[in-house]
Each structure stands twice: as structure tokens, then as C-alpha cells.
């Protein structure tokens, strides 16, 4: 049975937040934080990715669209002034909270958390924004496992009001309350679940997407037909293959592979067509071509 979640207790003031990884999700998290009054330090190892993130976040059209969504108008210069882009992890030496958004690889994340544990102040909490990797395993890399939590943001981050929050084995009640406070500051709420590979969202979603790809591979239906059934029959805003293109087929593949490795269940075996599309560089929206063609090429970025 799930444990009882704490609803009260001391929290720390969160004003400075680090965002690791300036890919699609990372830049969405950074923008959302800046628009809700936080000072944000975005760290990525690739300057080209940081430049692309800064340009996208600074887009007047993008800012106008997202700010207008909650009825609050902010000055573009003011929002951008809260953002710092850097390749230097040492810039996180006075941070309150970190949201890590690197690729779905435990070995990559291990290296990141070893650095974070060294450079961040003792008070800093770490949130792993992962699709499938267990939070307990990530937390064990650090000397502060009680300060590590999972925060699974969905794309596009500024338009999604709900975040899947995952408690690892060691996650403290104080860390949960701090996480809750941060989400409230971002005008979001959390759905709080226990640690398990894939959690709820991707344990179910990745299986659905992967099976939808099998139906295309087997010649049962075209991608548009698969998506139409889910939208028109089930009332989904997007079909599973449109969702796959939005997330990125490389991320889908890595997530399914993690689930397959963790559960040892053949139902999570990746569809050969998915592997082939990733090998071909057809990653979805961020590459301009996935199950559908997109007019604007978006940088793949350094993370997710």
C-alpha cells in the first residue's frame, strides 16, 4: 500500500533554481520558473544548445502566448533578466533547488549528480525530471538522498498545470513540502506517487506508444488513422504517435528500453520500427520529421 504523504511541516524559501539541460523540457522548465519570479541558472555543456534555448525562450511570440495563458502580462526584458545561461556547474554554488533534465541514461545522470552534490550548497534539493529511471537509484549517487525527489514535467511545460511527483525510498517529508511549495509558486500542482520504474505516466504511456508503433509497423493502420481513433473515439487531445513526435522518438526509445531492462517483461520490447526511425534521425518535432513532417526544425538540444 502507498505510504501516507505529509501535508505540513517546515519548508525553505525558494528563489534561486538551477535547471540542468537546455533541451526541449529543460528550456520549458526554465521559462516557466522565470515567468513565475524565480532567478534561474540554466546549465548545459553545449554552448550552441544554450544559445538555442535563450533564443527560443526570448521569442516574443512564445512569451506572449505563454504569459497570456494565465492572464498575467510581464515585461519580456524582466523575464529574460532572471535567466542565466552557462556551461559552468560552479554557478550553482548558491542555489536553493535544482531540476535536472538530462537524457534518459543512468550513467549520464550519475555523473551529473556527483557534480551537483559537490558544488551545490547543503540546503539544495535535487529534482530528477526523468521518464522512467528510479528516483531511489539516482538519490543513492548523492550524499543527500533525503533531499532528492522526482518531478516529471510534461511538454510543453508552461502549459501543463500538473506535475507527476515521485517519492524515492529516502525522500524526506521536508523535501516533499519544499517541492510542493515550488510547484505552488509555479502555479502548478503535483500528483504524488511512489517510486517505480516509469512511475504511473510512462509505465502506461510508453507501452501505449510502443504498441501504436507496432500497429503501424505491422501494416494495421497509418499513423494518422491510429491518432484519429484516440482523438475521436477516446477524446484525447493528441494521439499516441503525435505524442511520440512531441516527446521525441529518441526519448521514447530510451524510456522503453529502461522499462524493458527494469521489469524484464517482453511487453516493453521496443518496436523495430521505433529503433529504425531513431537510427534514421527521424526523431519527431525536434528533427522536423517523425511520424509526421514539421515545417520548422527544432534543435535536438543537450537533453531530452
C-alpha positions in Angstrom: 0.0 0.0 0.0 1.2 3.6 -0.7 2.6 5.4 2.3 0.8 8.4 3.8 2.0 11.7 2.3 2.9 14.5 4.7 0.8 17.7 4.2 2.5 20.0 6.6 5.9 20.9 8.0 8.8 23.3 7.6 9.8 24.5 4.1 12.6 26.6 2.8 12.2 29.7 0.7 12.9 29.0 -2.9 14.2 31.9 -5.0 17.2 30.6 -7.0 16.7 27.5 -9.1 19.1 25.6 -11.2 18.0 23.9 -14.4 20.3 21.2 -15.8 19.9 20.5 -19.5 18.7 23.1 -22.0 16.8 20.7 -24.3 13.1 20.9 -25.0 11.9 20.1 -21.5 14.8 22.0 -19.7 14.1 25.2 -21.6 10.4 24.9 -20.8 11.1 24.4 -17.1 13.5 27.4 -17.2 11.0 29.7 -18.9 8.2 28.7 -16.5 10.4 29.4 -13.5 11.5 32.8 -14.8 7.9 33.8 -15.6 6.9 32.9 -12.0 9.5 35.2 -10.5 12.5 32.8 -9.9 16.1 33.5 -10.7 17.2 30.7 -12.9 20.6 29.3 -13.8 20.5 27.1 -16.9 23.4 24.7 -17.3 24.3 22.7 -20.4 27.6 21.5 -21.7 27.0 22.7 -25.2 27.0 26.5 -25.9 25.1 26.0 -29.1 22.2 24.4 -27.1 22.3 27.2 -24.6 22.1 29.8 -27.4 19.2 28.0 -29.0 17.4 27.8 -25.6 17.9 31.5 -24.9 16.7 32.4 -28.4 13.6 30.3 -28.1 12.7 31.5 -24.6 13.3 35.0 -25.7 10.9 34.8 -28.6 8.3 37.5 -28.3 5.6 35.2 -29.8 6.4 32.4 -27.4 6.5 34.6 -24.4 3.3 36.4 -25.4 1.5 33.1 -25.9 2.6 31.5 -22.6 2.2 34.6 -20.4 -1.2 35.2 -21.8 -2.3 31.7 -20.8 -2.5 32.6 -17.1 -3.7 36.1 -17.7 -0.5 37.7 -16.4 1.4 40.2 -18.5 5.1 40.5 -17.8 7.8 42.6 -19.5 9.9 40.4 -21.7 13.1 42.1 -20.6 12.2 41.5 -17.0 11.6 37.8 -17.6 14.8 37.3 -19.5 16.8 39.2 -16.9 16.0 36.3 -14.4 17.8 33.8 -16.7 21.5 33.0 -16.7 22.9 30.5 -19.3 26.2 28.8 -18.6 28.3 25.7 -19.1 29.8 26.0 -15.6 28.3 23.9 -12.8 30.1 26.1 -10.3 27.5 28.7 -10.9 25.2 26.6 -8.8 27.1 27.3 -5.6 24.3 29.3 -4.0 21.2 27.6 -5.4 18.1 26.5 -3.5 16.6 23.9 -5.8 17.8 22.0 -8.9 15.7 20.5 -11.6 17.8 18.0 -13.7 16.6 17.3 -17.2 19.4 15.3 -18.8 19.0 12.3 -21.2 17.4 9.0 -20.1 20.6 7.4 -19.2 21.5 6.4 -15.6 25.2 6.7 -16.3 24.8 10.2 -17.6 22.7 11.2 -14.6 25.2 9.6 -12.2 27.9 11.9 -13.5 25.6 14.9 -13.2 24.5 14.2 -9.6 28.1 13.6 -8.5 28.9 17.1 -9.7 25.7 18.6 -8.2 26.4 17.0 -4.8 29.8 18.6 -4.8 29.1 22.2 -6.0 25.6 22.8 -4.6 25.1 24.1 -1.0 23.9 21.6 1.6 20.4 23.2 1.7 19.8 22.5 -2.0 17.1 20.0 -3.0 17.5 18.0 -6.3 14.6 17.0 -8.5 15.1 14.4 -11.2 13.0 15.1 -14.2 13.1 11.6 -15.7 10.7 9.5 -17.7 11.5 6.1 -16.2 14.7 5.8 -14.1 14.0 5.0 -10.5 14.5 8.0 -8.2 15.9 5.9 -5.4 18.8 4.8 -7.7 19.5 8.4 -8.6 19.4 9.6 -5.0 21.9 6.9 -4.0 24.6 8.6 -6.0 24.5 11.6 -3.7 25.3 12.2 0.0 21.9 13.7 0.4 19.4 11.0 -0.7 16.7 12.5 1.5 16.9 15.7 -0.5 16.2 14.0 -3.8 12.7 13.8 -5.4 11.3 13.1 -8.8 9.5 15.8 -10.7 8.2 14.6 -14.1 7.2 17.7 -16.1 5.2 17.2 -19.3 5.8 19.0 -22.6 5.1 21.9 -23.2 5.9 22.7 -19.5 4.5 26.2 -19.2 1.1 25.0 -20.4 0.8 21.9 -18.2 -0.8 22.6 -14.8 0.1 19.2 -13.2 3.4 17.5 -12.5 3.9 13.9 -11.5 5.9 14.0 -8.3 7.8 10.8 -7.2 9.0 10.0 -3.7 12.1 7.9 -3.6 12.8 5.5 -0.7 14.8 8.1 1.2 12.9 11.3 0.1 12.1 13.3 3.3 8.8 14.9 4.2 10.6 18.3 4.2 11.8 17.8 0.7 8.2 16.9 -0.4 6.9 20.1 1.2 9.6 22.1 -0.5 8.7 20.6 -3.8 5.0 21.3 -3.2 5.9 24.9 -2.4 7.9 25.3 -5.6 5.0 23.9 -7.7 2.6 26.3 -6.0 5.0 29.2 -6.8 4.9 28.0 -10.5 1.0 27.9 -10.4 1.1 24.1 -10.7 0.0 21.2 -8.5 1.5 17.8 -8.1 0.1 14.3 -8.3 2.3 12.4 -5.7 3.2 8.8 -6.4 5.7 6.2 -5.1 8.9 5.3 -6.8 8.8 2.6 -9.5 10.4 2.5 -13.0 8.2 4.6 -15.3 6.1 5.7 -12.3 2.5 6.0 -13.5 2.6 8.2 -16.6 5.3 6.5 -18.6 4.7 3.0 -17.3 1.4 3.3 -19.1 2.1 5.8 -21.9 5.3 4.2 -23.2 3.6 0.9 -23.5 0.7 2.5 -25.4 3.0 4.5 -27.8 5.2 1.4 -28.4 2.2 -0.7 -29.2 0.8 2.0 -31.5 4.1 1.9 -33.4 3.8 -1.9 -33.7 0.4 -1.4 -35.4 2.0 0.9 -38.0 4.9 -1.5 -38.4 2.5 -4.4 -38.9 0.5 -2.5 -41.6 -2.6 -2.4 -39.5 -3.1 1.3 -39.9 -1.4 4.5 -40.9 -0.2 6.9 -38.2 -3.0 9.4 -38.9 -5.6 6.6 -38.5 -4.1 5.5 -35.2 -4.2 9.0 -33.8 -7.7 9.7 -35.2 -9.1 6.8 -33.3 -7.6 8.0 -30.0 -8.7 11.6 -30.6 -12.2 11.0 -32.0 -13.1 7.8 -30.1 -11.5 8.4 -26.8 -11.4 12.2 -26.7 -7.7 12.5 -26.4 -6.2 15.9 -27.4 -3.4 14.1 -29.2 -3.0 10.6 -30.5 -0.1 8.4 -29.3 2.0 8.9 -32.4 1.6 12.7 -32.3 2.6 12.5 -28.7 5.6 10.4 -29.6 6.7 13.1 -32.1 6.3 15.8 -29.5 8.3 13.9 -26.8 11.0 12.8 -29.3 11.3 9.3 -30.6 14.8 9.0 -29.1 13.4 9.7 -25.7 10.6 7.2 -26.3 13.1 4.6 -27.2 15.4 5.2 -24.2 12.4 5.1 -21.9 11.0 1.9 -23.3 14.5 0.3 -23.1 14.7 1.3 -19.4 11.3 -0.2 -18.7 12.3 -3.4 -20.5 15.5 -3.6 -18.5 13.9 -2.8 -15.2 10.9 -5.1 -15.4 12.4 -7.8 -17.6 9.0 -8.1 -19.3 8.8 -8.6 -23.0 5.8 -6.4 -23.3 8.2 -3.4 -23.1 10.4 -4.6 -26.0 11.0 -1.7 -28.4 9.3 -1.9 -31.8 11.9 -2.4 -34.5 10.3 0.5 -36.4 11.0 2.8 -33.5 14.6 1.8 -33.4 14.9 2.2 -37.2 13.4 5.7 -37.1 15.8 6.8 -34.4 18.7 5.4 -36.3 17.5 7.4 -39.3 17.4 10.6 -37.4 13.6 10.9 -37.6 13.1 12.0 -34.0 9.8 13.9 -34.3 9.2 17.6 -34.0 12.7 18.4 -32.8 14.3 17.0 -36.0 11.5 18.1 -38.3 10.4 14.6 -39.2 8.9 11.7 -37.3 5.6 10.0 -38.0 4.7 13.4 -39.4 6.6 16.1 -41.2 7.1 19.5 -39.5 7.9 22.8 -41.2 10.2 24.1 -38.5 13.4 22.2 -37.4 13.9 22.5 -33.7 17.4 21.9 -32.2 17.7 18.5 -30.5 19.4 20.1 -27.6 21.6 18.6 -24.9 18.9 16.8 -23.1 15.5 15.2 -23.5 
